[in-house]
Amino acid sequence: MTEIKLVNVFTHRGAGGNPCPIVINASALPSEEMQGIAGHFGHESGFVLPAANDDADYIFRFWVPRHEMEMCGHATIGALWAMATTGQLRAEQVRIETRSGPVTGFVDMTSPDDPYVEITQPVGKVVALSREEEDLVLAALHISRADLLDLPIQNAVTSRVKTLIPMKSVDLLNKLTSNMATTEQCCQSIGSTGLYPYAINDHGDRRFEARQFPKSSGYPEDAATGIAAAALAFGLLKNGLVKADSERITVLQGRAMNSLSEISIRLGFAGDRPIGCLLGGSVQFVGSHTW
């Protein structure tokens, strides 16, 4: 029997967040079983395995119903939170091996029943799409250039490539519609794993709102996407929408799904040069299941 912890990650004021099944002791699970769990629950799922060498403390694997993922921000945070609250975390700073590369997790145990987790992401790369690629994105979302800010559509990546689409308003953002097949075809053509339209919620408070339409996860939209929010933070920096400092950037996501979620990003710098970021958020325990 395998115990599965269900958590909601990136909750906003105790609600919303992205549901995530977590298996803390997954060393005996074959890949087919991991994918089966993700398919059963219909969400990104995280699996914790012992490290293979001294370069890491744990190996994390991530699955969606259709395939294995290189990295999943909310599943990483959810797994660390679940481990910490059940007394199974070795330290408050841990090294994690993922298919996209090493990740460091920081767990603030000031409140042991509700620790706050942040994880590292590498410096983001942001590249503007060509006009032809932009037209594919606009067609996929049934919008025109008039619906966008005077900024480029960009592919951005820390761990997985996301396409940043600068909407003129939160209202326009939350009226968007998508089709899974069209989204997948568009993402395939532009080398992306998801369309991530965003809008300014409160510029002064560095608060933004976004939605994610994933390429091929097996569902049409995500309530909270940490890896996309981390990529967005570097897009905001490149586009001059945030200053080059380490103050908190807040990304709200999931409003259109009635599951408003909150993602926190803090950019890191060496002098004036960005070197990475910390991605964090709140977690709520939902329940336990056996498989």
C-alpha positions in Angstrom: 0.0 0.0 0.0 1.3 3.5 -0.9 0.2 6.5 1.1 -0.6 9.6 -0.9 -0.8 13.0 0.8 -3.1 15.5 -1.0 -2.2 19.1 -0.6 -3.2 22.4 -2.2 -0.1 24.5 -3.0 0.1 28.3 -3.5 -3.1 28.9 -1.6 -4.5 32.5 -1.3 -5.9 33.4 2.2 -6.4 29.7 3.0 -8.3 28.8 -0.2 -7.5 28.0 -3.8 -4.1 26.7 -4.8 -3.2 23.9 -7.1 -4.1 20.4 -5.9 -1.2 18.0 -5.7 -0.9 14.3 -4.7 2.5 13.6 -3.0 4.1 10.3 -2.3 6.8 10.8 0.3 8.2 7.2 0.1 8.1 6.4 -3.6 11.3 4.2 -4.0 9.2 1.1 -4.6 6.9 2.6 -7.2 7.6 1.9 -10.9 7.1 4.7 -13.4 3.8 3.2 -14.6 2.4 3.4 -11.1 3.5 7.1 -10.7 1.8 7.9 -14.0 -1.3 5.9 -12.9 -1.5 8.0 -9.7 -1.3 11.3 -11.7 -4.0 10.0 -14.0 -6.3 8.9 -11.2 -6.2 12.3 -9.5 -5.9 14.3 -12.7 -3.2 16.6 -11.3 0.6 17.1 -11.4 1.9 14.6 -8.8 5.2 14.6 -6.9 7.3 11.5 -5.8 10.2 11.5 -3.4 13.0 9.0 -3.7 16.3 8.6 -1.9 19.3 10.3 -3.4 21.6 8.1 -5.6 24.8 9.9 -4.3 26.1 12.6 -2.0 25.3 15.4 -4.5 21.7 15.5 -3.3 19.5 14.7 -0.3 16.5 13.5 -2.4 15.4 12.8 -5.9 12.0 14.2 -6.9 10.1 13.0 -9.9 6.9 14.6 -11.3 4.1 13.2 -13.4 1.0 14.5 -15.1 -1.6 12.2 -16.6 0.1 12.1 -20.0 3.8 12.1 -19.2 6.7 12.7 -16.8 7.8 16.3 -16.2 11.3 17.6 -15.8 10.3 19.9 -12.9 7.2 21.0 -11.1 7.4 24.0 -8.7 4.2 23.4 -6.7 4.8 19.7 -6.4 8.3 20.4 -5.0 7.0 22.8 -2.5 4.1 20.5 -1.6 6.4 17.6 -1.1 8.8 19.5 1.2 5.8 20.9 3.2 4.4 17.3 3.6 7.7 15.9 4.6 8.3 18.8 7.1 4.9 18.5 8.8 5.2 14.7 9.2 8.7 14.9 10.6 10.4 13.3 7.6 12.5 16.2 6.4 16.2 15.8 7.2 17.0 19.5 7.5 15.6 23.0 6.8 17.8 23.3 3.8 17.9 20.4 1.4 19.3 19.6 -2.1 17.0 18.0 -4.6 17.8 16.3 -7.8 15.3 16.8 -10.6 15.3 16.0 -14.3 15.7 19.8 -15.0 18.7 20.1 -12.7 19.5 20.7 -9.0 17.0 22.6 -6.8 17.6 23.8 -3.2 14.6 23.9 -0.8 14.4 26.2 2.2 11.9 25.3 4.8 11.1 27.9 7.5 9.9 25.9 10.6 9.0 28.9 12.7 5.5 27.5 12.7 6.1 23.7 12.6 2.4 22.9 11.7 2.6 25.3 8.8 6.1 25.7 7.5 6.8 28.2 4.7 8.7 26.7 1.8 10.8 28.4 -0.9 12.8 26.7 -3.7 15.5 27.9 -6.0 15.2 28.4 -9.7 18.0 29.4 -12.0 18.3 32.7 -13.8 15.6 33.1 -16.5 16.1 33.4 -20.2 13.6 35.5 -22.1 13.3 35.7 -25.9 10.8 37.6 -28.0 8.8 35.5 -30.5 8.8 36.3 -34.2 5.8 38.0 -35.7 4.8 34.7 -37.3 5.0 33.0 -33.9 3.1 35.8 -32.2 0.3 35.3 -34.7 0.0 31.6 -33.8 -0.4 32.6 -30.1 -3.0 35.2 -30.8 -5.0 32.8 -32.9 -4.8 30.1 -30.3 -6.3 32.5 -27.7 -8.8 34.1 -30.1 -7.4 37.6 -29.4 -5.7 40.4 -31.4 -2.7 42.6 -30.9 -5.1 45.3 -29.7 -5.8 43.2 -26.6 -2.1 43.3 -25.5 0.1 45.9 -23.9 2.8 47.4 -26.1 5.2 44.6 -25.1 6.4 41.5 -27.0 5.1 38.0 -26.6 8.0 36.1 -25.2 9.3 32.6 -24.4 10.8 32.5 -21.0 12.4 29.7 -19.0 13.9 28.8 -15.7 13.1 25.1 -15.8 10.5 24.7 -18.6 9.7 27.1 -21.4 6.5 29.2 -20.9 5.1 31.8 -23.3 4.4 35.2 -21.7 1.5 37.1 -23.3 1.0 40.7 -21.9 -2.7 41.3 -21.7 -4.0 44.9 -21.3 -6.2 44.2 -18.3 -7.1 41.6 -15.7 -10.7 41.6 -17.2 -9.4 40.7 -20.6 -7.2 38.1 -19.1 -10.0 36.3 -17.3 -12.2 36.3 -20.4 -9.8 34.3 -22.4 -10.8 30.9 -23.7 -8.6 28.1 -25.0 -8.8 24.7 -26.7 -6.5 21.9 -25.5 -5.7 20.6 -29.0 -5.1 24.1 -30.4 -2.9 25.0 -27.4 -0.9 21.9 -27.9 -0.4 22.6 -31.6 0.6 26.2 -30.9 3.0 25.3 -28.2 4.6 22.6 -30.3 5.2 25.2 -33.1 6.8 27.8 -30.8 8.8 25.5 -28.5 6.8 26.1 -25.4 5.2 23.9 -22.7 2.4 26.3 -21.9 0.7 29.7 -22.7 1.0 32.1 -19.8 -1.0 35.3 -20.4 -0.6 37.9 -17.7 -1.8 41.3 -16.7 -0.9 44.0 -14.2 -3.1 43.8 -11.0 -1.3 46.5 -9.0 1.9 47.9 -10.4 3.0 49.7 -7.2 2.6 46.5 -5.1 4.3 44.4 -7.8 1.2 42.3 -8.0 0.3 40.6 -11.3 -2.3 38.1 -12.5 -1.9 35.2 -14.9 -3.4 32.0 -16.3 -1.7 28.9 -17.6 -2.9 26.8 -20.5 -0.6 23.8 -20.6 0.7 22.2 -23.7 -0.1 18.5 -23.0 -0.8 17.9 -19.4 -4.2 16.3 -19.9 -6.3 19.1 -18.6 -7.0 22.6 -20.1 -5.8 25.0 -17.3 -3.7 25.2 -14.1 -4.8 27.0 -11.0 -1.2 27.8 -10.0 2.0 27.3 -11.9 5.2 28.1 -10.0 7.6 27.4 -12.8 5.6 29.7 -15.1 5.5 32.4 -12.4 9.3 32.2 -12.0 9.7 32.6 -15.7 7.3 35.5 -15.7 9.3 37.3 -13.0 12.3 37.5 -15.4 10.0 38.6 -18.2 8.7 41.4 -15.9 12.3 42.4 -15.1 13.3 42.5 -18.8 10.2 44.5 -19.7 10.8 47.1 -17.0 7.6 46.2 -15.1 9.5 45.5 -11.9 12.7 47.1 -10.6 16.0 45.1 -10.3 15.7 44.3 -6.6 14.7 41.4 -4.4 11.4 42.7 -3.2 8.5 40.2 -3.4 6.7 39.8 -6.7 3.2 38.3 -6.3 1.5 36.4 -9.1 -2.2 35.6 -8.6 -3.6 32.8 -10.8 -6.7 30.7 -11.0 -9.4 33.4 -10.7 -11.2 32.2 -13.8 -11.3 28.7 -12.4 -12.8 29.9 -9.1 -9.5 28.8 -7.4 -7.6 32.0 -6.8 -4.0 31.2 -5.9 -1.0 33.2 -4.8 2.6 32.6 -5.9 5.6 34.5 -4.5 8.9 35.2 -6.3 12.0 36.9 -5.0 14.7 37.7 -7.7 18.3 37.3 -6.6 21.2 39.5 -7.9 25.0 39.6 -7.8 25.5 43.3 -8.1 23.2 44.3 -11.0 23.2 40.9 -12.5 20.3 38.5 -11.9 21.4 35.1 -10.8 18.2 33.3 -10.0 15.1 33.5 -7.8 13.3 32.0 -4.9 9.8 30.6 -5.5 7.4 30.2 -2.6 3.9 29.9 -1.3 1.5 28.6 1.3 0.2 25.0 1.5 -3.0 23.5 2.8 -3.4 19.8 3.8 -6.4 18.2 2.2 -6.3 14.5 3.2 -4.5 11.1 2.8 -5.3 8.3 0.5 -3.9 4.8 -0.1 -3.0 3.3 -3.5 
